[in-house]
Amino acid sequence: MTRNAVAPVRCIALCALLLPAVTFAQGGVAVSVLPFTNITGDPSDAWIGSGIAETLSADLQDAPGFEIATREPIDVPWVVSGAYQRVGDQIRITAQLVEVASGAVLRAAMVDGPLDELFELQDRLAAELARPPEVPASPIVVAVPAAVSGGNVDAPPMIDGPPPPIAPAVISRDDQGNATVRAIKLDEDIAVDGVLDEAIYTTVPSFGGFIQMEPRAGAPATERTDVWIFFDDTNLYVVARAWDTAPESEWVINEMRRDSPNLSQNEGVGILLDTFYDRRNGIFFTISPIGGRVDGEVSNERNYNGDWNPVWTVETGRFDGGWSFEAAIPFKSMRYRPGRSQVWGLQLRRRVRHKNETAFLTPLDPGLGQTAIFQVSRSATLVGLEVPARGRAIEIKPYVIGNVSSDANASPIVSNAIEGNVGLDLIKYGVTENLTADFTVNTDFAQVEADEQQVNLTRFNLFFPEKREFFLENQGMFNFGSSGRGSSRGSDTPVMFHSRRIGLSGGRAVPIMAGERLTGRVGRFSLGLTNIQTGDETVSGAVATNFSVARLKRDLLRRSSVGAIATNRSVLADGPGTSQTYGVDATFAFYENLAINTYWATTRTTRHHGQDTSYQAAFRYNGDRYGMTAEHLFVDANFAPAVGFVRRNDFRKSRGSARFSPRPRGIEAVRKFTWETSYDYISDATGIVETREAQGRFETEFENSDTIEVSYTDTHDFLKEPFAIASDVAVPVGGYDFWNARTSFRFGPQRRLSGTVFAEHGAFYGGTKTAVGFGGRGSFSGRVELTPQFSFRPGLSFNWIDLPQGSFLTQLVTTHATYTINPKTFVSALIQYNSSNNGMSANVRLRWEYQAGSELFIVYNEQRNTLSPRAFPEIESRAFIVKINRLFRF
């Protein structure tokens, strides 16, 4: 039976077993055989687990050196644990012999076969376990099955992959390329300087053997990567030598600012750690040859939060043949399962950008694209890791802030007002090893970068992403249904919890008096609780309001989950009244590329009763060669999550799409062609068609990462009421048929000039629309590299609209310049002009991380009105801000 025929066993929970263990002694050493876990959970298969344990006990009793012992299972130094999974008439059984005190695995065995040969399979399993043990020189620590309260044994997770390597080997692989890696405990300190000159790099073998995903899936990587995983009582160390046959002058290294999106398009090594070994969630790091670094959180293999900023250290270096790095990640910066000995997931990515090549430690499907490393379920397994007891870890980050500000829109007008304040950006308390409580008091987000402007030529709301640090950590925990982070930029799917509803009103900051959050995992459950209290803000009219959110999810099967969410807002944004939202959702993920998402939700307000539900069912298949989606979404007229975001309501939407993406072997310059078509059908609750849209798209992706695309869209839109498309132009009620043709060329991200230049033309609400622009895919932001330290991201968008009711031009011009002094210090300036709101703004920021986790910010903000009768736009508001915080860890 192949590995794909029966899904591999992932974990067992011996502490939850109700049947008694059978105990023996091997050479005077007691061994307990515990009932085997039923992975599928099918009650009709429950008899198999106890039967395997009883039969295995009998077989081991007859084996030389085994005899019955009388001690209770909780007292024995050794346990035999295992699990089984039945699929049809086939069964897989896995077992391991584990030393309780150290977590050392002396023997691991797995058998597959027909269910009617169960007795023979059990005999084979017993024979494997009864072989004389060959104790490795360095025990492979898999988990601590230590005694826990209630007389249970905290069992080690079953390894989802090949058996652990036997020392001195540090990696083992199966015939499908899956890997298990052994971490090595350090006896001496290493200097984290990027220079691999310690003796341990010659005495401990490295591992590698990376496998291409692009451009030749399944082929060995063309450049060698040597990796070591070490640990001590404080840190996890990830170290690598990245060999490169090209001279450094050919490497693509044009960014070093922390968390810059462009770092993913540089030469670099990515690291994914699944610290709970749940095969769904993880933490992610990227390191470039000049010390640029990225860190973030991955949830449910698809939602990425790049604004999680843990404390960690990395240094890079050079050697004759490539570049190297040493990274130290404190255990205090991570959360993981209880117990000293651990099993984690591990994925590594090597990106050789000058070749446009991407390779991974384990093989991945090219259809996963840029986010392939987030496919946590396909990662390798890391064993041998011992972590310190976390106790009640506490982090405190107080701040001091001072500012000088003017505001012509305030009442009364503010002119050069000097203010100061103190508060707590964050208090983090480790309730347990895998539950963390966060607190904030008198929070101030003045250092946060300004929003990037958008042009709205539709009748629906715009979505702006969250940028405030307190709300960003563990943000993926609160994602509901298919609405992941950023998914509502142009999406009709409602977002049940959008944290920008808290502390912002009418574009102005509302004081946050205090807030608390509890997040983490308890067994197979993920938990998120948030409570925030805001104060009054006179200009926008916001009044003191309490916001509460509760989110619970339970893992199912291999990569699926079910969950529920509840939110409460004590005062509505537009007046008195309360609002609550309740919902349930489920995600079922099959294989690597197939997923089904569904949800049902309802809202309750003091103003509306009835017509307040929403639901969705969505099917998605996203393979490399083929793709397909089918979706049905319903949003009632009064559905209004007051702590969420709804782009439009009172509609039913059915959508389908199909994609074909072949990789032509006979055209050397072309990597992939893509043909895609989609159809949207949207009606209101009475059946009246509001929107009907058909689109066809063709794209060519070249081997150098440039792409060219053409598309054609045919749209019918029915307006039940007029909408103001510009300040002096309104589109009247009626049905409109229009079309749009678009062509674009994207310069590859490795170029000094990168981004997308586009042009489009078509009919538009009884008139015409012509647009040109330059920027990035999905947003108006390209990139021009001057040096690896200095770059700017220009964005241009011009729309010429000619309608029977009037003509107008929209202009959006942005530039985001960044000068990076070193990976811990940068100066950035975001300058924007938007003709839609007649505004010009500047946001200039200096950020210096003077100590790990501690920062100094100097910020200048300015807003001008371009309608001023004066020759130069008149200042509406401006502020000069200095903020410093300090992280204390206990």
N, C-alpha and C positions, 0 to 999 in steps of 0.2 A: 504493500500500500504506500503510495507516494505521500510526500509531506502535504501536498495540496488536497489529497483525497480526504484526509482527516485533519481538521484544524489542530495545530499543536497545542498541547496542554500548557496553560499559562501559570496558574497559581493555585495553591491549595490553602485551606484555612483549618489547620489541625485543631486550633483552639475552639472551633465551632463543632467539632465532632461529638456526637452524643454516645456512640457505641464505645465500649471499653476496649482498651488496647490489650494485645497479647504480648507477654513479656518473656524473654529468654535470656540466657547468659552465654556469651561466647568467650571461652577460655577464662571464665570467672568474671567477665564484663557483661552487665545486663544490657539487653537490646529489646526495645518495644516495637512491635509491629502494629501500627495504627490503621484503623479502617481507611480504605482508599476513598478519595473524594470523587463524586459524580460531577464532572465538569458541566455536562449539559443541563443538569438539574431535573431531568425527566424522572418523575417518581417511579415509573415502571422499570427503571434501571437501577433503583436504589439497592436491590438485593445483591448486585454485583460487587459493590464496595466491600461489604462485610465478608462476602464469600472469598474475594481475593485475599483479604487479610488472614482469614482462617486457613485457607489452603496454603498460602505462603508460610504461615507459621508452622504448619505440619511438615512442609517440605524442609524448612530450615531446621526443625527439630531433628530430622533424620540426617542432616548434614554433619560431617565431622566437626567437633568442637563446639556444637550448640547444645545447650541443655536448658530446661525450664528454670526460670527464676521467679521468685515470689514477690519481689518488690513492686510497688505501684509504678505506673508509667512516669509519673512526675519526677521520680527519684532516679531514673535510669540515666546513664551517661550517653547512651546511643539510642536513636530511633530510626526505624524504617518508615518512611512516609511515601505517599504516592497518590496518583490520580488516574482516572480512566475516562475515556470518551468513546461513546458508541455512535456510529453513523451508519444507519441501515444495518446490514449484517456484518459490518466490520467494527473492530474495537482496537483502540490503542491504550496501552498501559505503561506508565512511567513510574519509576521508583528510585529512591536514593537512600543510602545509609549515611546518616549525619551524626557527628559528634555534637552533643548538646552544648557543652561548655565552650568550644571554640568555633562551632559552625563548620568545621572541616567536613567535606564530602569525601568519604573513602571509596564509595562506589555509586555509580549512577547507571541505570539500565532502562531500556525502552524496548517494548515488543509490539508488533502489529500483526493482525491476522483476523480470520473469520471468527465470529462469536461462537460457532459450534466447535471450535478448537480451543475454547477457553482454558480447559485444564492443561493442555499442552503448553499454551502460552504462559500460564502461571508457573509451570515447571521450568520453562526456559528462564523466566524472570528470577526464580529462586536460585537457579544454577549460576546466573550472573552475579547475584548478590553474595552467594556463599563462597565465591572464589577467594583464596587467601589475599588479604588486602596488601597492596603495595603503597604504603603511606608516602605521599609526596614530601619532598624536602621542605617545601613551603606550602602548608595546607591551603587548599582552595576554600576560602570562607564564602559561603553562600548566604547564610542568614543565621540569626541566633534563635534556635528553638528553645529559648530559656523559659524557666517556670514563670507563670503569670498567675495573678490572683484567680481564685476559683478552681485551681488545680488543673488548668489547661496548659497546653504547650503552644507557644507562638511559633508556628511552623514556617519554614523557609518557602518562598515562592518557587514553584517549578520553573525551570529555565525554558524559555521559549526559543530554542535554538539547539545547536550541538552541545554535547557534554563539555564541561569546563576543561581547559588545557591542564596537563600535568606538568609541573615544574621540571625543567626550567622554561618550558614553552609558555608564552604569554597570550597565545591566540589559538583557537581551534575553529575549523570551518567544516561545513557539510558540503555535499555535492551541488547544492544550490547557491552557494556563496554566503549563506548565513554564518554569523560569527559569534563566538563567545570569547571575551577578552578578560585577562586576569590583571588586576591592579596590584602593584608592588608597594609594600610598606617601606618607608625610608628609615634607615638606621641613623643617618646623619642629615643635617640640614643641607639644602642646595641654595645657591645664590640665584635669585630670580633676576637675571641680567640679560637673558637672551643668548648667552654664550654657553654652549654645551661642552664645558671642559671638565666637569666632575667625572670621577672614576666610574660612577654608577652607569654612565652612558656606554661604557665598554663592557661592564660586567653583567648588565641586565639587557636581554635582547629587546629590540624594538619590534613593532608589528606594522604592517602596511597592506600591500596587495589591493589597492583601491581599484574599483571597477567603474568604468565609464557609464554615465547616463547619456551624455552628449559629447561628441556627435555620434559615436559608435556604441550604442547601448550593448552592454555585456562584455565589451572588450577591455583588456587591462588598460589602466591609465598610462599615458605616454610619459608622464613624469613621476618619479619615485617620491613617496612620502613615508618617512620613518616616524613612528609615534611611540611615546611612552606614557603610561598612566601611573602616577605615584600618589601616595597619600601619607600624611602624618597625623598627629593629634589635632591639628588646626586646619589644614588645607587639603584640598584635592589639587593635584598638579597635572596639567596636560601639557606635554612637551612634544615638539615636532621639528624634524629637519625636512624642509620642502625643497627637494632637488629641482633644478631647472636648467636645461641645456642651453637656453637662450641667455644672452648677456642681459644685465639688469637694465640696460638702456631700452630694451624691448618690452620690459614688463609694464603692465598697466597698473600704475600706482599713483592715482591722481586725487586722493582724498585721505585725510587723517583725522577729521573731526569725529568725535564719538557719536555713534548712532546716525551718522549721515546715511540716507538711503543709497547714495552712490557707492558706499563701501562694498555693497554686495556685488558690484560690477567691477571690482578690483581683483587683482591676484589675492588669494587669501585661503584660509582654512576655517571652516565652520564646525562648531561643536554643539551637539544636542545631547542633553542629559535628561533621561526619564527617571527622576529621583524616586518616584513612587512605584516604578515598574508596573504602571497600569496600562502601558502601551497606547496611551491616548494624549497625555499632556507632558510637557517638558519645559526646560529652560534652554535658551539658545545663545551662543556666543560666536562672534566672527572676529578674526584677527588678520590684519593686512601686514605686508612686509615692512611698512614704515610706522607701525604701532597703532594704526587706526583700529578701533574696536566697536563692535555692536553687541548689545545684549537685549534680550527680550523674553517674553513668555509665549508658549504655544499651548492652546487649549483645543481639545477635540480634533487635533490634527489639521485644523483649518484656520483657526482664529489666532492672529499674531498681534501681540502688544509690544511694540518696540520701545515703549516709554518706561518699561521696568528697568531700573538702574541699580543693580546690586553693587556692593563693594567687592572689587576683585582687582588683581594686579596682573599686568602682562608686559613683558619686554621682548623686543625683537633683536636679531643680530644677523650677521652674514657669515658664510663660510665659503670655501672654494667649491662652488658647485650649486649654490642656492642660498636660501634664507632660513632662519630658524626662529623659534619663539619658545618662551617659558611662561606659562600662565598659572597663577595661584588663585584658586577660588576658595575662600573661607567657607567652612561648613556652616558658619553662622549666617551666611548669605543665602543658604538653601534650606528647603524643607524636605523631609523624607520620612519614611516609615519608622515607627519605633523599633528599637533594637540596635545593638552595636554593629553586628554584621549585616551587610546590605547586598541586595541585588538591584542594579540599576540598568536602564536602557542606555545605549551609547550609539550615536551616529556621528560620523565625521565626513566632511565634504572638502574636497580640494578643488579649487577653481583656478584654472590656468587661463586667465582671461585673454592673454595675447594669442592663444590658440582657440579661444571660444570653446574650451573644454571643461566639463564638469564631471567629477568622479566622486564616488562614495565608498565608504568602508564595506557596505553591503549593497547588492544590486537593487536598483530602483527603476520603475517604468518612466520613460521620457514623457509620457502623458501627464505626469505630475507637475512638470514645468518648474518655474522658479521656486515654488514652495515645496519641492520634493523632500527636502530635509525635515519638513514638519510631519512627514509620514512616520509618526512615532512607532506604529505597530511593525514597521519593517526595519527597525534599528537593531543593532547588535546587542548583546547582553554583556554587562560588566559585572564580574564577580571578584571575590577576594577583598572587598572593600570593608574597612572598619571605620565607623564614625564615632565621634565623641558623644557622650550623653549631653543633650542640649539643656537640660534643666529648664529654668524659667528665663530664657534670654530676653534682655530688655535693650531697646534702642530708643534714644531720645534725641530729637533734633530741634533745639530752640533756635529762634531767629531774632534779629534786630533789623528794623527797616526805618529808613528816613526818606522823605521825598519833598520836592517843591513842585507845586502843580497850579495850573490855571485851567478854568473851565467856563466858557462863555454860555454854555447851555444850562448851567446850574442856577438854582434860585435860592438865595441871591448869587450873582456872578462871583466866581472865585478867581482871585488874581494873586499869583505868587504866594500861595498859602504854604507854610512850612508845617509838616506833620511828621510824627514818629510813632513807632509802635513796636511792641514785642509780642511774641506768641510762640506756639509750638507747632511747627510744620508737621511733626510726626512723633508719636510715641508708639513703639512697636513692642508688643509683649507676647512671648511664646507661651500660650496657654498649655499646649502640649507640643510634642515634637512635630505634629502635623496640623495644628490649629494655631492661628496667629490672630491676635487682636490689635487693631490699629486705632489710634486716637489722634485727633487734631483739635487745637484750641486757638481761637482767634486767628484763623488761617488767612494767609495773604498770598495771592498768586500774581503779584505785580511783575514778577520776573518772567512770566510765561510769554512765549512768542505770540505775536498777534495772528489773528485768523487771516488766511489768504482769501482775497476777494473772489466772488463768483458773479457771473452774468446769468440772469434768469429770464429766459424768453418763453417760459411755460406759465401755466396758471396754478402751479403747485409749489409747496414749500421747499426751500433749500436746506440741505443737511450740512452741518459743520462738525468736524470731528473734535473729540475731547483732547485737550493738551495739558490739563492740570495734573500734577504728579500724584496727589492723593487719590484721585479717581482712576488713575491709569493702572496701578498695581492690581493684579488679579481681575482686571476688567473682563477677561474672557469667561470668568466664572458666572457672570451675570448675563451673558449672551443667551438669547431665547429663540427657539425655532431655528430658522435659517438666517436670521439677522445678525451676522457677525459684525465685527468692528469695521466701520466704513462701508458696510453693505448698502446703506440707505442713500448713498450719493447717487441719485437717479433711480433707486429701487422703490417699488410700490409696497414692499413688505414692511409692516409696522415694526417699530422697535419698542419693546415694552419698557425697557429702562435705558434712558439716555441721560447720562449724568450732567450734561450741559443745561438741563432743566433746573439744576441746583446751583445757586450762587451767581446766576446771570439773569438779567431782565432788561429787555429792550436794548441789548448791546452794552449794558453797564454792569459793573461788578456789584453784587449784593453781598454784604458781610456775612461770613460763615462764623457763627459764634462757637460751635463745637460740633464734632462729628466722631462717630465710632464705627468700626467695621470688624467683623469676625469672618475669616475665610479659612478654608483648609479642607482636609479629607478625614473621614471616619470610616474605615473599611472601604466598601465600594460606593460610599456616598460622598458627594462633594457639597459643601455648604458655604453659603454666602449671606451675610446679614449686614445691612448698612442702615445707619440712622444719622441724619444731619439736621441741625437746627440753624436756620438763617435769621438775620435781623431785618430791620427796615432800611429802605433806600428811597430817599425822597424824590429824586428826579424822575425815576422810572415808576414810582408809586408802589414799589414792592413792599409787602408787609411781612412781619415775622411768620415763618412757615416751617413746619416740620416735615421731613421727607423720610420715608422708611421703605426698605426693600428687603425681601427675603427670597432666596433662591436655593433650591435643593435639586440635586441630580443623583441618579443611581446608575452605575455602569451595568450594562447587560451584554451578554455574549462577548465576542472578541473586541468589537469596536463600536458598540451601540450603547444608547442610554435613553432613559426617560427622566422627566423632571417636572418641576412646578415652580411658579413664580407668583409673588404677591407684592404689590406696591401700594403705598398710601401717601397722599398729599393732603395736609391739614387745611390749606387755603389755596383756592384756585388762582391761577395767574391773572385772570381778568376779573376777579371779584370774590365775594364771599362764597363759601361752599367747599365741600371736601370731595375727594375722588379716590377710588380704589380700583386696582386692576388685579385680576386673577387669571392664571393660565396654566395649561399643562402642555408639554411638548415631548416629542420623541425623535430620535435620530437612529436610523438603522443603516450601518455601513457594512457592505459586503465586498469581499475581495479587496482590491486596491482602488478601484475606480468607480464603484457603484454605491450610491447613497440615496436614502429616502428620508425626507424631513417632513414632519407634520406638527401642527399645533392647533390648539383651541384656546381662545381667551375672551374675557368679557370685562367691561368696565362698569363701575357704579359711581354716579355722581348725584349730588343733591338737586341738580337741575333737570336731568334727563332720566327717563325710565323706559326701557325697551329699546329695540334696535341698537344694541350696544355690544355685539359680539363680532369676532373675527376668527377665521380659521384658514388653514393652508395645508395642502399636500403637494409635495414636490419630489420628483424623481430626477436623478442626475446620473448620467454615465459619462465619465471623462477619461477616455483612453487616449493613447498617443495617436492612433490612426483614426479612430471614430469617436464621436461624442454625440450625446443626445440628452435633451431635457424635456420634461413635461411638468406643468404646474397648474394648479387651480388655487386661487386666492379669493377670499371673500372678506370685505370690510364693511360693517354696517354704518348707517348714517350717523349714529350717535356714539360710535366707538371712538373713545378719546382717552388714551392712557396719559394722565396728567404728568407723569414722570417719565414719559417716553416720547416718541416721535412718530407722527403719521404724515406721510407726504400727501395722501388724498384719501377720501373716505366715500361711503355710499357707492360701492362698485363690486362687481364680480369680474375676475380676470382669469382667462385661460390662455396658457402660453405653451408653445412647443418650439423646439429648435433641433437641428441636426447638423453635424459637422463631419467632414471628410478631410483628413490631413495626411496625405501620402508623403513619403520621403523618396524622391526620385534618385535612383542609383546612377543613372546615366548622365546627370547634369552635375558636374563637379562643384559649381559655384552655388548651387541651391541646396539648402538643408531640408526645407519642407514647404509644400504648398498647402493652403487651407481654403476649402470651399465651405461656406456656412450659410444656412438659411434659417429664418425665425419668423414666427407669426404670433401676434398678440391680438386677443379679442377681449374688449372690456365693455361691459354694460352696467347700467345702474340696476337697482333692486327691482324695477318694474320691467326690465328687459330691453329698455331703450339702449341702442348701441352708442357708447360715448367715444370709444377709440378703437380703431382697427388698423393694425400696422403690419406690413410684410416687408422683410428686409433680406437682401442677398449680399454676401460679402466674399471677396477673394483676396487672399494675402499670399505673398511670397516672402519667405524668410531665407536670407542668404547665409552662407557659412561664416561670413564675417560679422554676423548679427544685425546687419541692416535689414529692414523690411520695407516692402511697398504694399499698399492696400488700396483697393477700390471697393465702393459699396453703393447700393441703390436702395432707397426706402420709399415705399408707397404708403401714405397715411390718410385715414379718414378720421376727423375729429368733430364731434358735435358739442357745441357750447350751449348749455341750458341757461346761462346768464353771461352778460358781457364781462370781459376781464381787461384790466388796464395793462397793456404790454409795455407801455412807456408812460411817462408823466402826463403827456398830452395826447395819447393815442389809445383808444379802446377798441377791441375787436367785438363786434355785435353778436347777438345770439344767432345761431344757425349751424348748418352742417358744412364742413369744409373738406375738400379733397386736395391733397398736395403731395408733391414728390420731392426727393432730395438726392442729389448725386455728390459723392465725396471721394476725393483721392488724397492719399497722404504718403509721405516717405519718412521713415524713422532712421536717423543716424544711430548706429550701434553705440551702446553706453561706454564702450572702451575708447571712443574717439574724443579728441579735445573739444569738438563741438558735437554734442549729442542732443537728442530730442526729436520731436515730430513736427514737420512742416506740413500744413494741410490747406486744402481749398475745397469749398463746396458751393453748390448753387442749386436752387429749386424753387418750386411754387411754395407759398406760405400764406395761409389764411386769406386767400383771395388776391394776394399780391406775390411778391418774390422776396427771396432772401439769398444774399451772397455773403460768404464768410471766408476769411483767411486767418491764419494764425501760426504761431510757433510755440511749442511747449512739449510736455511729456504726455505719454499715453494716459488718458483719464483725467489729466489736469493740465493747466497751462503753465508748464514749468520745464524748460529745457535746461541745458548746462553748457557752460563755456569754461574750460580749464585754462588758466593762465600759468599756474605752477601747482605742484601737489599741495601747497599751502593756501593758495588764493584761487578762488573760482567764484563764478556767479551764475545764477539760474534765471535767465530772462524768460518772460512769458508775454506773448502778444496775442490778442484776440480782437478782431474787428468784424462786426456784423452790420451789413447794409440792408435795412428792412424798408421795403416799398409796399405800402398797403393802401387800399382805397381811402382809408380814414386818415392817412398821413404817412410821412416817411421820416426815418430817423436812423442814426448811426450809434451803435454801442462800441465803446472802446475800453478795453481792460489791458493795462500795461503794468507789469510787475518786474521787479528785479530783486533777487535775494543774493546778496554778496556775502561771502564768508572768508575770513582770513584766520587760519588755524595756526597759532603760535606753536603749540604742541598738542598731543592728544588730550590734554587736560585743560587747555586754555584756547578760547577762540573769541573772535569778534564777528558779529553778523549784523547785517542791515537789510531790512525788508522794506522796500519802497514801492508804493502802489498808487495807481490812478484808475478810478472806475467812474466812467461817465454816467452810469446808471444811477448812482447816488451823488454825483457831482462832488466826489470826495478824493482827496489826496492824503496819504498817510505815510508815516515813517515810524519804524520800530527798530532801534539800534540797541544791541545787547552785547555786553561782555560777560563771559562766564569763565571763572577760574576755579577749578577744583583744587584748592590749596592743600587739602588732605583728603584721603579716601572718604567719600561720602559727605564732605564738608565743602561748601561753595561760597564764593563771592559773586554777586551780580551787580552790574552797573547798567541801567536801562534808561533810554531816552525815547519817549513816545510823543508823536505830534500828529494832529489831525487838522486838515485845512479844507475850507469850502471853496470850490472853484467857481461858484456863482457870485463871488464877491465882486462888487463894482470896481474894486481897486485893481491895479495892474497885476499885482501878485496875489494868489489865493490867500484869503484871510484865515488866521488861526482860530479854530474852534476850541481846541484843547491841547495842552501839552503837559508833560511831567518829566522830571528828572528823579530817578529812584536809585537808591543804594540799599542793597539787602545782603546780609551775611548770615549764614547758619553754621552750626557745628554739630556733627554727629558724635554722640557718646554711645558706646556699646558696653554692656555689662553682662 
